Amino acid sequence: MFSFDRTAVAIAEQQPYVAGLQEVDVHRADRSELVDEDEATSLANRLDKHVFFGAIYDLPPLTAGGPDRLHGLTILTRDPILHAVNHEITHLPTQDPNPRPALAPGFPGGGDQRRGRRGPRLQHRPRLPVRSERPREASSGHASIVDREGGQQVIVGDFDATNEWSALTPLWSHLTDAMAATGQADTPTYPSPARGRIDYVTNTSQVTACSAWMPVTTATDHGGASFRDRRP
């Protein structure tokens, strides 16, 4: 069950410069136990971070005149975010009773002031390659965004597939699996207790991973993927 406090503690224990979070709610107190504030802003305030929220779903309010209920991904950074965008990608809308792969927002990314460059990109919902009717097309769309943005990038997320799954092949020509590169390829991340690795931290060739690991936490049914790079 979701716990805001456990989530905040799990992030704080890692002391990250940047954190990427999935399945984040805004104005969805019915799910996330937050009545007055959204989950993304509340976590940023608790952890003294800067925040960018990228919505995937925009649902109507439960009561007339209330705010829309949003669900998506969040980037938290220690330093100010210089630029951010929620890219459109092909994915399967799970809120639709008869879903079909469609282009929609769901791949937020941004760069922070610390490095003054394009920074971490949050890879959303690798369930896409598995559940989409056009899995390689979905992965190719993600890869083209990475290629278009260029430079130093870190992409994190639940890809919902092991790294040998053929649908992920287009990504590996653009990205390095940081856990595999640092000897952690067989570290399981899901479910709890973990049996396989479907959560990733990846990087472009301009970034070098010096260590990667899966923090032990009860804040989520997935293991987190953490990464430390060699800074210039």
C-alpha positions, 0 to 999 in steps of 0.5 A: 500500500502506498505511503507518502512517508515511506516514499519520502524516507526512501528517497532521502536515504539515497541523497540523490542529486536527481530522482525519477518517480513513476505513478505519481498522483496530483489531486487524486486524494482517493489514491494517494492520501494527500488531500490539499497538495499534490504528491509531486509538490509535497515530495519536493517540499518535504525533500527540499527539491525542485520538481517537474511533473509530467502528466500521462493521464488527465482525468475529470474531477470527482466533484464539480469545480474541483481540479483535474486528477492527474497521474504521471511521472516526476523529476526531483532535482537538488538544483534548479531545473533550467528546462523541462518538457514532457515528450509525446510517446506511443503508449497504451492508455490503460484508462481506456476500456478499449485501449489502442496504442496512441501518441500522448505525453508521458516521457518527461525530461529536464536539465539542471543548473548544476551541470548546465546541460541536458540532464536526466530523462525519465523513461516512462512505462516500458510496459509499452513495448510489451503490451503495445501492439507495435512494441518495437515501434514504441521503443524506437520512438523513445530512442528517437527522442534520446537521439534528438535531445543528444548530449549527456542523458540518464534515462530511468524507469520500469521498462516492464521487460528484461534487457534481452526482450527483443522489443527493447533492442532499439534502445540499446543502440542509443543507451547503456544499461548502467547496472549491467555495465557495472556488474549488476545485470542479474540484480532482480527488481520486481516483484517483491520479493524480486524475481527479475529485473525490469527497472533500469537506469541507463545512460548515453555514451557521454555519461560514464557509470561508475556504480549502480545498485538497487536500494532495499526499500519497502516504499514500493513493490519495485526495487529502485535503480540507483546510479552514480556517474563519473563527473567531469 
